[in-house]
Amino acid sequence: MKTIHVSDDVTALNDQAEIPGLGFLAVNAFVLHAAEPVVVDTGLGLPDRGFLEHLGSVVDPMDVRWIWLTHPDRDHTGALFELLEAAPRARLITTFGGAGIMSTERPLPMNRLYFLNPGQSLDVGDRVLTAFRPPLFDSPATVGFHDSLSGACFTSDCFGAPLSSAEEAAADDVRAIASVELSSRQLLWASVDSPWVHTVDRGKFERTLAPLAALRPSAVLSSHLPPAIGRTEEFLRTASTAPTVAAFVGPDQQALEQLLAQFEPRSA
């Protein structure tokens, strides 16, 4: 893991996951340095990632007041319960559906939950966070938000992209990736992560992009992309074409067997 100074308001906690055949996917959590500090997601659900140690280099967990869970997939909830223990004053922001999904794995401290639906807002001392449903998502519990003070939008999986190397996935700024490559990989990710997009009416889908465009965010902070400053219009243009790209078809059993055969020891 590494930390990325996005701005005086935001620090990214960056990790990566290699997806065979697709590339390297950034897995970001964030710290919003509000008067009431907010941790956005809690990293991969894999051992020895050191999430709390990296978080502690950015903010004292005892000072954390809010944990905003953009949705309950395991690449967003890895250190959740450890953080709840380390940050006893923090409340967990999620939805009714998100809490239900997480409770099938481990009971949640119900007195520490805070349900926030798209369109609702939360005052965190020096700014207001307004929840919204990103236009692309893989979980019905997904809720991103707009920060009224910094202007940043936290978009969860939306606008993510599997990149060609771990170095690109760990870049401090998305400008490290060529625009043409980035847009094609964002569309690939949309097809992989939001396969429903191929079944929707394009006009109706494009209208779901308008609220985000109207926010004119200063930064787009995706869970699965290096931080992006001043790229909103470009990202929205790319996303608008997602319903028209070829649907992703993953490897089948035959492909898996061929891959496994490459690792079998060769006879003398």
matplotlib code that plots the C-alpha trace (Angstrom):
import matplotlib.pyplot as plt

x = [0.0, 1.0, -0.5, -1.2, -1.6, -4.5, -5.1, -5.1, -8.6, -8.1, -5.5, -5.8, -4.7, -3.8, -3.5, -3.7, -5.2, -4.0, -6.9, -5.7, -6.3, -7.4, -4.6, -4.0, -6.8, -6.3, -8.1, -8.4, -9.7, -9.7, -9.4, -11.4, -9.7, -12.9, -13.5, -15.0, -12.6, -14.1, -12.6, -14.1, -13.9, -11.4, -9.4, -9.0, -10.2, -6.8, -4.3, -1.3, -2.3, -1.4, -4.5, -4.6, -0.9, -1.2, -4.3, -2.5, 0.2, -2.5, -5.0, -5.2, -8.1, -9.2, -10.0, -12.1, -15.7, -17.2, -16.6, -18.3, -18.8, -19.5, -20.8, -20.2, -18.0, -14.9, -12.5, -14.2, -14.7, -11.3, -10.4, -13.9, -14.3, -10.7, -11.3, -14.5, -12.5, -9.6, -12.0, -14.5, -16.1, -16.7, -20.1, -20.6, -22.4, -24.2, -27.7, -30.4, -29.4, -25.7, -26.1, -28.2, -25.5, -22.7, -24.7, -24.8, -21.0, -20.7, -23.1, -22.8, -22.9, -26.4, -26.0, -23.1, -24.8, -25.9, -28.2, -27.9, -29.7, -28.9, -30.1, -29.6, -26.8, -24.6, -22.9, -19.3, -18.5, -16.9, -18.6, -21.7, -21.5, -24.3, -24.9, -25.6, -25.9, -23.0, -24.2, -22.2, -22.2, -22.1, -24.1, -27.5, -26.1, -23.6, -23.6, -21.0, -20.9, -20.0, -18.0, -19.3, -16.0, -13.4, -15.8, -14.5, -16.8, -16.2, -17.6, -17.0, -16.5, -17.7, -15.0, -12.6, -10.2, -7.9, -4.5, -1.5, 0.8, 0.9, 2.9, 0.0, -2.5, -0.4, 0.0, -0.5, -2.6, -4.5, -2.6, 0.1, -2.2, -2.7, -6.2, -7.0, -5.8, -7.7, -11.0, -10.9, -10.0, -12.8, -15.3, -13.9, -14.4, -17.9, -18.7, -17.1, -18.4, -21.7, -22.9, -26.5, -25.4, -25.8, -29.5, -30.5, -31.9, -28.9, -31.0, -32.2, -28.7, -27.2, -29.7, -28.3, -25.0, -26.5, -26.6, -22.9, -22.1, -24.1, -21.9, -18.8, -16.6, -13.0, -11.9, -13.2, -12.0, -12.8, -12.1, -10.5, -8.5, -5.7, -7.1, -8.4, -8.4, -10.3, -11.3, -15.0, -16.3, -14.0, -15.1, -18.7, -18.3, -16.6, -19.3, -22.1, -20.9, -20.8, -24.2, -22.9, -19.6, -19.2, -20.4, -17.6, -17.4, -15.1, -12.9, -14.8, -13.8, -11.8, -9.8, -9.2, -8.0, -5.6, -4.2, -3.8, -2.0, 0.7, 1.7, 1.8, 5.4, 6.8, 7.9, 11.6]
y = [0.0, 3.6, 7.0, 9.7, 13.3, 14.3, 17.7, 19.3, 17.8, 14.3, 11.5, 8.3, 4.9, 3.0, -0.7, -2.8, -6.1, -8.0, -9.4, -12.1, -11.2, -7.7, -5.9, -4.2, -2.5, 0.3, -0.3, 3.0, 4.0, 7.7, 10.0, 13.2, 15.6, 17.2, 18.8, 15.4, 13.1, 10.6, 7.3, 6.2, 2.4, 0.2, -1.7, -5.2, -8.2, -9.9, -10.7, -8.6, -5.5, -3.2, -1.0, 0.3, 1.1, 3.1, 4.8, 5.7, 7.5, 9.9, 10.2, 8.9, 6.3, 7.7, 11.0, 9.3, 10.2, 8.6, 5.5, 6.0, 2.6, 3.1, -0.5, -3.8, -5.6, -7.2, -4.9, -2.1, -3.7, -5.4, -3.7, -2.5, -4.4, -3.7, 0.0, 0.0, -1.4, 1.1, 4.1, 3.8, 7.2, 6.5, 5.7, 3.6, 5.2, 2.8, 1.9, -0.5, -2.9, -2.5, -3.3, -6.3, -7.7, -7.1, -8.7, -12.0, -12.3, -10.8, -8.8, -5.1, -2.8, -1.4, 1.6, 2.8, 2.6, 5.7, 5.1, 7.7, 7.4, 9.0, 12.7, 13.0, 15.0, 14.8, 17.7, 16.7, 20.0, 22.2, 20.8, 18.9, 15.6, 14.9, 11.3, 10.2, 7.0, 6.9, 6.3, 3.0, 0.5, -3.2, -3.2, -1.8, -0.5, 1.8, 5.4, 7.9, 11.5, 15.1, 17.2, 20.8, 22.3, 20.7, 20.0, 16.4, 13.6, 10.1, 7.7, 4.2, 1.8, 4.3, 5.5, 2.7, 0.9, -2.1, -0.7, -2.3, -2.3, -2.1, 1.2, 2.8, 1.5, 3.2, 6.5, 9.7, 11.2, 9.7, 11.9, 9.1, 7.1, 8.1, 9.3, 6.9, 3.9, 5.2, 5.6, 2.1, 0.5, 2.5, 1.1, -2.4, -2.0, -0.7, -3.9, -6.1, -4.4, -3.0, -5.6, -4.3, -1.2, -3.2, -3.7, -0.1, 2.6, 4.8, 8.0, 7.2, 6.2, 9.4, 11.4, 9.7, 11.4, 14.9, 15.3, 14.5, 16.9, 19.6, 19.2, 20.2, 18.3, 19.6, 15.9, 12.5, 10.0, 6.5, 3.4, 1.8, 4.6, 7.0, 10.4, 12.5, 16.3, 18.2, 15.2, 15.0, 16.0, 13.5, 10.7, 11.5, 11.4, 8.0, 6.7, 7.8, 5.2, 2.3, 0.9, 0.5, -1.3, -5.1, -7.0, -8.7, -12.4, -14.0, -17.1, -20.4, -23.8, -24.7, -21.5, -22.2, -25.7, -24.4, -21.9, -24.5, -26.8, -24.1, -24.7, -28.4, -29.8, -31.0, -34.7, -35.3]
z = [0.0, -0.4, 0.5, -2.1, -1.2, -3.4, -1.8, 1.7, 2.0, 0.8, 1.1, -0.8, 0.6, -2.5, -3.0, -6.2, -7.3, -10.4, -12.4, -14.8, -18.4, -17.6, -15.8, -12.5, -10.7, -8.2, -4.9, -3.1, 0.2, 1.2, 4.2, 4.0, 6.4, 7.6, 11.0, 11.7, 9.8, 7.4, 6.1, 2.8, 2.5, 4.2, 1.6, 0.3, 2.2, 2.0, 4.8, 5.5, 3.7, 6.6, 6.2, 9.7, 9.8, 6.6, 7.9, 11.1, 9.2, 7.9, 10.8, 14.3, 14.3, 17.6, 15.8, 13.0, 13.3, 10.2, 8.0, 4.7, 3.1, -0.6, -0.9, 0.9, -1.6, 0.0, -1.8, 0.1, 3.5, 4.2, 7.5, 8.4, 11.7, 12.7, 12.1, 14.1, 17.0, 16.5, 16.0, 18.9, 18.1, 14.5, 13.0, 9.9, 7.0, 4.8, 3.6, 4.8, 2.0, 2.7, 6.4, 5.5, 3.2, 5.7, 8.5, 6.7, 7.3, 10.8, 13.1, 12.9, 15.9, 15.2, 17.5, 15.4, 12.0, 10.1, 7.2, 4.4, 1.1, -2.3, -2.2, 1.6, 3.2, 6.3, 8.1, 9.2, 10.9, 8.3, 5.2, 4.0, 2.2, -0.2, -1.2, -4.7, -6.8, -9.3, -12.9, -13.0, -10.1, -9.3, -6.1, -5.3, -2.0, -3.8, -2.5, -3.4, -2.3, -3.1, -0.7, -0.6, 0.6, -1.7, -4.5, -4.9, -5.8, -4.4, -7.1, -5.7, -8.7, -11.3, -13.8, -12.7, -15.1, -15.0, -16.1, -17.8, -14.8, -11.0, -11.4, -13.4, -10.8, -8.1, -10.0, -8.0, -10.8, -13.7, -16.1, -16.0, -18.3, -21.9, -22.6, -25.4, -23.3, -20.3, -22.0, -23.6, -20.2, -18.5, -21.0, -20.4, -16.7, -17.2, -19.2, -16.5, -13.4, -14.6, -17.2, -16.8, -18.8, -22.0, -21.4, -20.8, -23.1, -24.0, -23.7, -20.2, -19.2, -20.4, -18.3, -15.2, -16.0, -15.9, -12.1, -11.8, -14.6, -12.8, -9.7, -11.7, -9.3, -8.7, -8.6, -9.4, -6.8, -7.9, -5.8, -8.9, -10.6, -9.7, -8.5, -11.4, -11.3, -14.0, -16.0, -15.3, -18.8, -20.4, -18.1, -18.6, -22.4, -22.1, -19.8, -22.1, -24.7, -22.2, -23.4, -26.9, -26.3, -26.6, -23.6, -21.6, -21.8, -19.2, -19.5, -19.5, -18.0, -21.1, -20.8, -17.1, -17.8, -20.5, -18.0, -15.3, -17.8, -18.1, -14.5, -14.6, -14.3, -17.6, -17.8, -18.5]

ax = plt.figure().add_subplot(projection="3d")
ax.plot(x, y, z, "-o")
ax.set_aspect("equal")
plt.show()
